């Protein structure tokens, strides 16, 4: 039986940490670019801010996808355990649920860049 | 049959056999005795501190409510003259500040302090004097803060204190300082409570109470306390900056010298919006406990609700700009916050549906007073949530901003989301202290409050949409505002009668029956706080196998009372609590915890005195109080922490032998220090944000052209000092690990001057170059960093001397090393922060040039 192990708690919130980092990055990019007049710049043929925000969103979703897949695999193998309320299984399930919600929140953060002019 | 090896297994025999040794309970009673008479303030038992805490929070609720009633009298008819505009300004500012800082947050911490040990079946949380300190600092400082109103000195610029209105030219008196410094002690108090709650929940659960079996109130309190750790630093830093500007003219928020008032708004709302959820989440946790009991069925979607609590904790930090939609921030940025505002409705919705589903599947829901309050909560909170979605829509918010629509929305959310669950919780959990409250008065209070609240705040939507701005002391007739305001005022008095019913009920019927075993389990609830309780908590610490142990094992109460579970007596002859692992709740050691003392009470009085005397500009008296606080804290630490191994180990039942002292990463002291450093690190992150934000709004240069800068030799000296000091501490740690305690004293006595040299060299470098903090926001930001680092150097100075004294007294050695570990952790953090500050103030501006 696991005795110390704070790791499952850290893993459980991993999805939300990715959301927070993504949020900070896209807000930072937009704030700095608009304040410093880079709102109309082009990067690799694409408008700078939307390109960076979409890239950050795609990267964040990849991270969360990795968290989801690895949690799902662990959940699958551990579901055969005897006690359905055992700690490790629950925290793996929690990791999965939180990561899925994080993916939704990240997607919602990314969508406005397709609809709104960045520095208006 | 051979018993299973795992004493936590459901198949294992009960941990302790009958009959129990004679005198076991009497010994427990003697050790955990509550001091009465003139020694009562020294009490540290969570049940007493919790009740005092709740009572004081309710006192502030009533006081702030009376202010609201006077304001509603003033607004009942147009052109009224009960309050002049200046007094009105003081009233609404004090009302908002008290409700947020002196009622809502402390009330929730109070409920945590009271309920958590019982719910976790811990004898007590790991740092009982810390909870007591938090309470006394709050009581003394809070009363002083409220008292400012009687002298016309109360803050008068709104509870969010926006500069430039709060800057010295527009608020020249000390009213704003009352807020900035007066709230300082509340921040300290809240953080002290949060540390206790986090470590307590993660490390003091009953054996076998895995995270998956933890009551949802504990989940909610865990998220609540974690949110305090990351949200309160922003307001701490913001108040430091504004006070430095007001007291010493350091221009953080003054645009003519490179400052920006929006910096305040960012910092304030980075705290202020999560604050709403800090208040709401514990209330949601209470609802998740009360509804299943009343519906006589486990909560539907336990895991989803736990997920929702954690997710809300995070997402609520992405909403702060949704209070700043009208400040000219780019549309895309606003959209990010709008998206986050929508995202946070998902976990909130999950909880609401879980509660509704539980009521739906429950066996004949009992419509008693707690249930009524739960239903009232659902109705009012959902209405407030819906208007919350409306104001999350940017164009709508532009229309409704700073109108009575917002006043209606926030009161629906806060009263629905916090006050109703809290009152329901009082009725629900009162029997754990003594006896049930009155059903009749409870029903009267509910219906009066439910009707009164809706009557007060629903018309405010209308007055807001008709254009009535918030915070006006009167309004003209003929704008369609007369009827909505009159109805609101009548409603406020109806609600006040409802509150009076609760107060009368509490005064008449609430009793602390210490030693009486509480009022039984009148609702037939399933969780551990309903075990018979005494000053020492449960007679023995139950082994837990599910989420509702009392439902799963109807004999549990009897078994616990007989002392057949863990630690039925004392193993050291002192107050003790079992420390378990954070996820699986496996017993790790028995922690000896301190009993009653004056030390923390004096420390609290000193802390409150320091802040209040600073407010009224009695600097020498403030310093005397500060010194008193430090000395009392040292006395508290000396007598109440790091007892060392009183014996090697002890059996707590089921053949389980655990140590009675533990140092290193598994000790609760280590965990508490890590949480404190998270607070500290978050303040430093706010400091980084300050530099970054002010750099952004100063396109002419950071530093501006012509700014005098120090020679490179000073930061180099400084870096050498910090690094050398950290290396010495690291070496001392290694040596101690190898059993060489003799190195501690020389290492500390050498490392301390190095750290002070690190700070002094940096300070002298800037000062000798001619940079002065009043000239520009760059300079003030540099000195703000030095101020913060200087504070850490001063703390390390005191800690180092304390450690040296403990070593000289023979109280630090290779085994008894908790004090050393804590000092080392803080010291290494301070040195690292010093190095990061050098990079921030020397290298980054150089790179940006």
Interface residues (C-beta under 8 A of the other chain):
Chain A: X1 X2 X3 X4 X5 X6 X8 X9 X12 X13 X16 X17 X19 X20 X23 X26 X27 X30 X31 X32 X34 X35 X36 X39 X49 X53 X85 X86 X87 X88 X89 X90 X91 X93 X94 X97 X98 X101 X102 X104 X105 X108 X109 X111 X112 X113 X115 X116 X117 X118 X119 X120
Chain B: X6 X8 X202 X210 X211 X212 X213 X303 X304 X306 X307 X310 X311 X314 X315 X317 X318 X329 X330 X331 X332 X333 X335 X336 X338 X339 X340 X342 X343 X346 X347 X546 X547 X581 X582 X583 X584 X585 X586 X588 X665 X666 X696 X697 X699
